[in-house]
């Protein structure tokens, strides 16, 4: 299997940098290289936007005249990108482990509620990318003991702030929306604010941890 990235021209001023053919066990290492590549490109001030995805980076150039130059440069940069740093933040998310599917997940894995909470909250998660709806973080780092198939019947409405598990990932719903993941907890953290200068709380490359808390009695 080729280890060279695929670089496709999307428009006269945009490129898709794709490494989806890389081995699955290297997910986090690959994403870290993509974040570093994105940071390097951002620092050149030649791009309108850079959008990291899962195993990919979409690049939107300010000038179409630089398209082929960047198409030819990206592969070389990919070989060197381990030397580049990327900016990231660590977030602590207050988490109420009172989700609608918490009992189901515990029973599915033959665990107690406390064991599910401990397994979910003891990890440090990496934000792989944002998608589905604005601000929704796809998180890497879920303990394999909690891998849970998605719901057979997705919900029409999952509440804002729901923390859920879908297969080998966990995530947080930034707004009310349909969803097929198992809800194990909730948070009051605001993940997306359209009025803010940086609307999304998280960005790819950030890390976070879930901090168990109890709701105060009214």
C-alpha positions as a printed Julia matrix, in Angstrom:
218×3 Matrix{Float64}:
   0.0    0.0    0.0
   1.33   3.43  -0.94
   2.37   5.72   1.89
   2.23   8.77  -0.36
  -0.67  11.15   0.25
  -3.28  11.73  -2.42
  -3.61  15.39  -3.42
  -6.65  16.27  -5.51
  -7.67  19.56  -7.08
 -11.2   20.42  -5.94
 -11.57  23.85  -7.58
  -9.2   26.35  -9.16
  -8.26  27.5   -5.65
  -8.73  24.49  -3.36
  -7.06  21.14  -2.72
  -7.93  17.94  -0.87
  -4.99  16.33   0.93
  -6.02  12.73   1.64
  -4.28  10.01   3.67
  -7.32   7.78   4.22
  -5.36   4.78   2.94
  -3.06   4.86   6.0
  -3.3    2.0    8.48
  -6.13   2.3   11.0
  -3.89   1.66  14.02
  -2.04   4.88  13.19
  -5.16   7.07  13.47
  -3.87   9.45  16.15
  -0.35   9.74  14.71
  -1.81  10.51  11.29
  -4.19  13.12  12.69
  -1.36  14.79  14.61
   0.61  15.12  11.37
  -2.45  16.6    9.67
  -2.89  19.15  12.47
   0.79  20.09  12.22
   0.51  20.43   8.44
  -2.57  22.61   8.86
  -0.72  24.8   11.38
   2.23  25.2    9.01
  -0.06  26.19   6.13
  -1.96  28.62   8.35
   1.29  30.34   9.29
   2.03  31.08   5.62
  -1.04  33.36   5.44
  -1.78  32.03   1.94
  -5.07  30.34   2.78
  -8.62  31.53   3.36
  -9.44  28.43   5.35
  -8.01  25.04   6.33
 -10.39  22.27   7.32
  -8.94  19.15   8.97
 -11.13  16.08   8.62
 -10.69  12.4    9.37
  -7.52  11.46   7.46
  -7.75  14.57   5.31
  -7.13  18.29   5.07
  -9.03  20.61   2.74
  -7.1   23.74   1.79
  -8.72  26.91   0.4
  -6.17  29.25  -1.16
  -6.43  33.02  -1.31
  -4.92  33.04  -4.79
  -5.65  30.48  -7.51
  -2.26  31.23  -9.04
  -0.58  29.34  -6.18
  -2.61  26.15  -6.61
  -0.06  24.04  -8.5
   2.79  25.28  -6.36
   1.06  24.01  -3.24
  -0.03  20.8   -4.95
   3.64  20.04  -5.6
   4.83  21.23  -2.16
   2.46  19.38   0.15
   3.99  15.92  -0.29
   7.44  17.23   0.71
   5.93  19.03   3.69
   4.18  15.82   4.75
   7.57  14.09   4.99
   8.9   16.89   7.2
   5.78  17.69   9.21
   6.8   15.77  12.34
   9.11  18.68  13.1
   6.26  21.21  13.14
   4.23  21.96  16.24
   0.49  22.61  16.31
  -1.45  24.79  18.72
  -3.89  23.05  21.02
  -5.78  23.54  24.26
  -6.83  21.18  27.02
 -10.44  21.33  28.24
 -12.05  19.99  31.4
 -15.74  19.28  30.83
 -18.03  19.1   33.85
 -20.07  15.97  33.22
 -23.33  14.74  34.72
 -23.38  10.97  34.27
 -27.16  10.65  34.17
 -27.64   9.78  30.5
 -30.69   8.07  29.1
 -28.64   5.1   27.84
 -26.21   4.76  30.74
 -27.96   1.64  32.06
 -28.06   0.12  28.58
 -24.32   0.63  28.04
 -23.53  -0.83  31.47
 -25.73  -3.88  30.85
 -24.38  -4.38  27.32
 -20.84  -4.65  28.65
 -21.79  -6.4   31.92
 -20.39  -3.48  33.92
 -21.72  -1.47  36.82
 -22.74   2.16  36.37
 -19.71   3.25  38.39
 -17.39   1.18  36.2
 -18.76   2.83  33.04
 -18.3    6.28  34.57
 -14.76   5.47  35.69
 -13.75   4.03  32.32
 -15.21   6.98  30.43
 -13.9    9.74  32.69
 -10.35   8.51  33.31
  -9.18   8.97  29.69
  -7.66  11.98  27.96
  -9.39  12.4   24.59
  -8.12  14.01  21.37
 -10.46  15.98  19.11
  -9.93  14.27  15.75
 -12.14  16.67  13.81
 -15.42  18.6   13.98
 -18.42  17.61  11.92
 -22.02  16.41  11.64
 -23.25  19.72  13.07
 -21.15  22.82  13.89
 -18.96  22.2   16.91
 -19.55  18.43  17.24
 -16.22  16.86  18.32
 -15.3   13.35  17.21
 -13.12  12.14  20.07
 -10.34   9.55  20.02
  -9.34   7.67  23.15
 -12.45   5.78  24.25
 -11.58   2.7   26.32
 -12.23  -0.42  24.23
 -14.35  -1.84  27.07
 -16.95   0.81  26.18
 -17.11   0.29  22.39
 -20.86   0.09  21.76
 -22.68  -0.3   18.42
 -24.87   2.62  17.46
 -28.57   2.51  18.28
 -30.74   0.42  15.96
 -33.27   3.25  15.97
 -31.71   6.74  16.07
 -33.46   9.42  18.08
 -35.27  12.18  16.24
 -33.97  14.63  18.85
 -30.89  14.38  21.06
 -30.63  17.25  23.56
 -27.9   19.88  23.47
 -25.0   18.87  25.71
 -25.6   15.13  25.45
 -22.4   13.08  25.77
 -22.69   9.84  23.86
 -20.91   6.74  22.6
 -21.09   5.5   19.01
 -19.01   2.42  18.18
 -15.37   3.24  19.07
 -15.84   6.99  19.56
 -17.44   9.35  22.02
 -18.71  12.85  21.35
 -20.79  15.76  22.59
 -23.89  17.14  20.85
 -23.52  20.95  20.63
 -27.21  21.5   19.87
 -30.52  19.66  19.71
 -30.32  17.34  16.71
 -31.1   13.82  15.53
 -28.58  11.21  16.61
 -27.92   7.49  16.82
 -25.33   7.31  19.6
 -25.97   6.1   23.15
 -26.34   8.98  25.61
 -24.45   8.3   28.84
 -24.13  11.82  30.26
 -24.81  15.53  29.83
 -22.86  18.78  30.14
 -23.8   22.45  30.37
 -20.69  23.5   28.44
 -21.42  25.67  25.37
 -19.72  24.01  22.39
 -20.88  26.4   19.68
 -21.7   30.12  19.87
 -22.32  31.77  16.53
 -21.82  35.22  18.06
 -18.32  34.49  19.37
 -15.13  35.39  17.46
 -14.22  31.68  17.66
 -17.64  30.0   17.54
 -16.41  26.46  18.33
 -15.17  25.62  21.82
 -12.91  22.89  20.43
 -10.63  22.66  17.45
  -8.91  19.61  15.93
  -5.88  18.68  18.0
  -7.33  19.85  21.31
  -7.54  17.44  24.23
 -10.24  17.1   26.83
 -11.27  15.14  29.86
 -14.69  14.5   31.36
 -14.94  15.52  35.02
 -17.79  13.76  36.87
 -19.96  16.19  38.85
 -23.33  15.99  40.53
 -26.13  18.45  39.9
 -26.81  20.67  42.89
 -30.23  20.21  44.4
 -32.63  23.07  43.79
